[in-house]
Amino acid sequence: MIYSIKSKLIFVVSLLVVFILSVTAFLLIQEKERELTHDISVRAQTFAELTADDIMQKYHLYLEQGGFFYFKKEIIGTFLKNEDISRIRIADYPGTLLYDSEEEQDKQYSKDEKRLIRDTRLVERIQSKTLSFLIREGGQTLYVKRSPEGDTLFVDRQDQPIEAMLDRQHIINVVTPVNDQFAIIYDISYQYLVNRIRSMTERIILLTLFGIMAGFLVAYIFSTRITRHLSHLSDGAKAIAKGDFQKRVIVETRDEIGLLAQTFNVMAKDLQESTKAMIFKERVAKELELAAHIQKELLPKKVPKVSGLEISAGLIPADEIGGDCFDFIQNGKNDFIMYIGDVTGHGVPSGLVVAIANAVIYSLVSNNTISEILIRTNEILKAKTSTNMFLTMLMAHWNATKKIFRYVSAGHERMLLLHSKTKTVDEVEGGGMALGMLPDISKLLKERTLELKIGDVVVMYSDGIPEARSKKGEAYGLKRFQELLKKDCAFKSADAIKNTILSDVKEFMTGAKQEDDITLLVLVRK
């Protein structure tokens, strides 16, 4: 039986989170699948209409003249323009197969032996003057027709209108006639859709699990605070009754319990001497100053020189005591470990967690992989810190001999990878679970390898950058961050890239208060 307020709240909130996330996940997946299915159909039609003439020109120019490899190069380029196209065939009006990208991968098919298409329905579509679809569901053939207004209509062989549901139907292939003499046959693959849906499902499952745990945690913390506040008020009343007028009740709520606690504290405060309050304030200020100095000493004094990498780093705390950390550890002659972390909030509690984490990581570096380091660090933080304090972390290992870059994310912001060759920016796959939340996260962490080419730039950062706000309250955001990397950070040194990013963020925040710590690590592959 569930009797206590705490148990009831935990049960109801957890059940509600499960229900909402499950229903939302189902609807999102269904809607996304219909959207992607429709997009593939539209792209296939547009792609077929735009490329058919060009393919035939290349066929006459190269393949008919025996230039197989030149033609194959053009076909490969055509495939790259649409990842949904899995096969391209060329046929003439009588139904002779002139080219098949699936069969003719290494050499051209011998012209001495004709390949006849045996599928009569396919031959009918080849001899048609309009573009057509073959639908997987029911084997229905749809012919494309344009209305006088320019709209796309679907008809059957007898030119009768057909209702098409391209958001739910899958296309086997598209046939596009060319010059009433030839036709291009495009086979359609839905592997991209399958991969997207699978990836989305996996993310939703992880989000659901996280939501359940977060709901349980929030309900537990909230209910615990309520009962704890009542206990504090009772203890405070007993202390005042015994003459302890320095007693204070800490209740961080704005409800009736918080109002009662405020009244209690005002009563107790009136009984204190003002000089004691001033002494206490000065002592706290000095302790904060000392704590800030100690935390600053924990940061690396200089960035190490690492073979194959150019590194730059910086940290701008929001308060005297920050909740972010980073470090570089040499583990052997050619092995380097680097990490960046972000504790919930900032101030003294966060600073203590940072200090514990730094000490633990240093003690675990020898003979442990980065995954094992984070797993063991999580166990210690879970045992030694409060339930509402946790640490996200991104840890990487660079082998200077083999030039291998591996990393593990523990719920941290995704790394950004700037490709030097294309000047494009990717969000590197992250995931994982923050340290200090669960006793065992070994199954939630995944060690991955990131291929770095010469000139590529890896940016590791805390959420203080994308969540930085302007004077108008606008967030800096990942989009602006990525555009800055594309525009101004290619082919620069690590220090120049770091300074460019920090300068842009500070300029964006001009006139606004910095709400969170800003930490940045920039790695350039040399």
C-alpha positions, 0 to 999 in steps of 0.5 A: 500500500502507498501511504506517504506523500513521498511514495504517492508523488513518486508513483504518480509522476513516474507513471505519468512520464511513462504514459506521455513519453510512450504515446508521444514516441509512437505518434512521432515515429508514425509521423516521421515515417510518413513524412520520409516516405512522402519525401522519398517519392517526391525526390525520386520523381523530381530526380528522375525528371531532372537527370534522365536526359543527361544520362542519355546524353552521357550514354550516347557520348561515352557508352555507345562509343565504348567509353565504359569507365567514363560513363561509369564515372558519370553514373557514380556521380548521379548516385551521389546526388540522391541516396535513395537511388539504388540502381539505374538501368537504360532500355530502348523502346522495344525493351532491350536492356542497354545498361544495368548499373548492378550488373555492369560494375567492372566492365561493359556488357557484351553487345553480341548478346542482347538482354531482353526485358521479360517483364511485360508490365515494365516494357509497357511503362518503357514504351509509355510517353509519361513517367510512371511509378511501380508501387510495392503495395499491391503492385499498382502502376501510377502514371504521372500526368500534368494538369493545365494548372501544372499540378501533378496527377496520377492515372492508370494505363487507361488514363483514369485518375488514381488516388495515390497516398505517397506518404504510406506507399513505397515505390519499387522503381521509376521509369522515365521515357526519353525522346520516345526511343529510350527509358531510364529505370530508377530502382528506389531503396528505402534503407535511408528511411529504415536507418532514420526510423531505427536511429529515431527509435533508439534515441526515443527509447533512451529519452524515455528511459532518461525521462523515467529516471528523471521523473523518478528523481524529480519526484523523489527530490521534491517529496524529500524536500517537503518532508525534510522542510517540515522536519527542519521547522520542528527542529528549529522550534525545539532549538528556539525553545532551548534558547538557541536564537542562532538557529535557522531553517533552510527551506527553498520553497515559495509555498506555505511551508516556505512562508512559515520558514521565512517567518521563523527565520525572521523571528530568529534573526531579530534575536541575533547581534549584528556584529556576529552577522558581519563577522560571518559574512567576512569569513565566508567571503575569505573562504570563497576567495580561497576556494576560488584560488584553490580551484584555479590551481587545479586547472592545467598550468599550460597546454601540453605539446602532443604529437599529431595534435595542436591543442588550446583550452580556456575556462571562464567561470560565471562565479568565483567558484565554477562548476566546469573542469578540463585537464590533460594527462600524459599516460605513457610516452605516446598516450594522452588523455584529455577531458572536459566536465560540467557539474550541475550549477556552479558555486561551492558545491559544484567546485567540490564535485569538480575537485573530487572528480579531478583527483579520482581521474588522476588516480585511475589513469594508469592501466585503465581505458577511458571507459573504465575511468569514467565508470569508476569515477561515477561509482565514487561520485555516486557514493560521495556526493548528494543525489542532486549533484551530477557531472557530465563529462567528455573524455578522449584518448589520443595515441600519438603513435597510431594516430587514433582518437577515441572518446567516451561521452557521459551525457555531455554536449556533443563534440563539433568536427570541422572537416578541413577539406569540405569546411563542413561541421558535424555534431559527433555522436555523444550519448551516455549518462552523467556521472553521479546519477546511477550506481552503475553506468557501464552499459550506458557508456560507449567508447567510439573512434573518430577519424581525424584527417590532417587539418580537421578541428575538434571542438569540445565545449560546455553548455555555457557556450550554446546557452549563453544569452544576449542582452535581449535574452536570445540564446547563442545556439549551436547553429551560430556556433557551427556557422562561426566554425565554417566561416572563420575557423578553418586552417587556423591554429588551435589558439586562434580558433579558441580566441575566435570562438570566445570573442564571438560569444563574449561579443554576443553577450555584451551587456548581459550577465554570464549565467553559466561557466564557459569551457572550451577545448580545441584540437587541430589534427596536424 
